[in-house]
Amino acid sequence: MIALLLLFAVAGLMQAARTFTSETAFAGTELAFGFLLLCAYFAGRVSSQLRLPKLTGYLIAGVVVGPFMLDLVTKEMTSSLRVVNGVATCILGLTAGSELNLERVKSFARPLRAVMLVSVVGSMLVIAGVIYLIRPLVPLFADLTSTQSIAVSALLGVALSPQSPAVVMALLAETRADGALSRFMLASVVVADLVAKVAYSIAATFAGVTIGGGVDPLGTVVSVSWELLGSIVFGVAIGMVIGGFLRTVGNGASMFALLICMIVAELGTRMHLDPLIVMLAAGIWLENFSRADASKLLHGFESAQLPVFLVWFALAGTRLDLVQLTAVIGPVMIIAASRAGWHFVATRFAADRAGAPPEVSRHAWIGLVPQAGLSLAFLVVIPKAFPTFGPSAAVLLLGVLAVNQLVSPILLRSALVRSGEAGKKQGGDFAAESGTSH
């Protein structure tokens, strides 16, 4: 109750403060960051008291105070905070990479390959097929031929297939989960995003040839190849730099790594590299090939992660326009249910056939349901590349994304608790608080 009252008090103070501060000024950016930080924190406390994931509270706080509801945080403010998205993505990549011990991954390499082929690649085909079947319900298909409809369905099927390493990492941290299921989930969502990037280049090329748009087939292939391979090479170099700092200096390693994340967030996009893959490669190098102790870096990193991730997830909530969602609620629910249903059936089938542990077979599919980072990137890219149908497609994509962002954290937290892995990881994390029950 106290947390809820404080949440209302913070909202009232924000409304009062905006009367004294220009929302486009630097002070307005600081105000928005601090306000989202406090709102997300208190909303997470309220959510935890209701036995829901704190992440759900962060997202709902963003929805409520964002430009589509109370407008306490305007679109201009969210744009000025884009650096938070980049830094959070880099922190996520470094943390996730440092958690991926390749020796451990080898133990479930066969189930991982099976799930990637059957569930992840299969979901692209299933979603595309569902979209094609329900196209009479989707206005953007009204003026398209059958061949064009197939191309657009394939593009949307790929765009809706990515997972969310951010959500999985947040829930693993909040529940302090550790075990076969947790490691499998983390590895699967990271690899699945890489698969989706490659698949998107193919689907975008097909759609560009069939319909036309701002897509150069050869240029797309070259761009994606550079983004993947260049990011990996650059990431290994970054990992060497951080590893060298850990071995030779040691003190202040977490602040040094945070500075690296800020540089990569700004520099990486200008070099057409993927900051997530860069820092993921850096983390994998630190954990598996460097002589430095990556665990020391991660323990010191926790205090820096907290404010960035709280604001990041709240910012994700500000993008969700629930009013716009209601306009396409029918197709959105069909697509979201088909996507989750396919992951449920296909992941359990593939994991069982590949000899995965029982807890992986039963629960791993839930880790593939959340959506965030890469799907949000496709929301920006598709309207620019395909101006004829892209804006309408973005509405559909955003609707499915909103449903999965709001529902999947609850399912994922429940799965981690039921698997018995919650609470097995020692130490705190950015989403966890001392004394919090799970």
Sequence and secondary structure as in RCSB ss.txt:
>XXXX:A:sequence
MIALLLLFAVAGLMQAARTFTSETAFAGTELAFGFLLLCAYFAGRVSSQLRLPKLTGYLIAGVVVGPFMLDLVTK
EMTSSLRVVNGVATCILGLTAGSELNLERVKSFARPLRAVMLVSVVGSMLVIAGVIYLIRPLVPLFADLTSTQSI
AVSALLGVALSPQSPAVVMALLAETRADGALSRFMLASVVVADLVAKVAYSIAATFAGVTIGGGVDPLGTVVSVS
WELLGSIVFGVAIGMVIGGFLRTVGNGASMFALLICMIVAELGTRMHLDPLIVMLAAGIWLENFSRADASKLLHG
FESAQLPVFLVWFALAGTRLDLVQLTAVIGPVMIIAASRAGWHFVATRFAADRAGAPPEVSRHAWIGLVPQAGLS
LAFLVVIPKAFPTFGPSAAVLLLGVLAVNQLVSPILLRSALVRSGEAGKKQGGDFAAESGTSH
>XXXX:A:secstr
 HHHHHHHHHHHHHHHHHTTS TTSHHHHHHHHHHHHHHHHHHHHHHHHTTS HHHHHHHHHHHHSTTTT SS H
HHHHHTHHHHHHHHHHHHHHHHHH  HHHHHTTHHHHHHHIIIIIIHHHHHHHHHHHHTGGG GGGTT  HHHHH
HHHHHHHHHT    HHHHHHHHHHHT  SHHHHHHHHHHHHHHHHHHHHHHHHHHHHHHHH SS  HHHHHHHHH
IIIIIHHHHHHHHHHHHHHHHHHT TTHHHHHHHHHHHHHHHHHHTT  HHHHHHHHHHHHHHT SS HHHHHHH
HHHHHHHHHHHHHHHHHHT  HHHHHHTHHHHHHHHHHHHHHHHHHHHHHHHHTT  HHHHHHGGGGGS   HHH
HHHHHHHHHH TTTHHHHHHHHHHHHHHHHHHHHHHHHHHHHHTT TT S S  TT  TT   
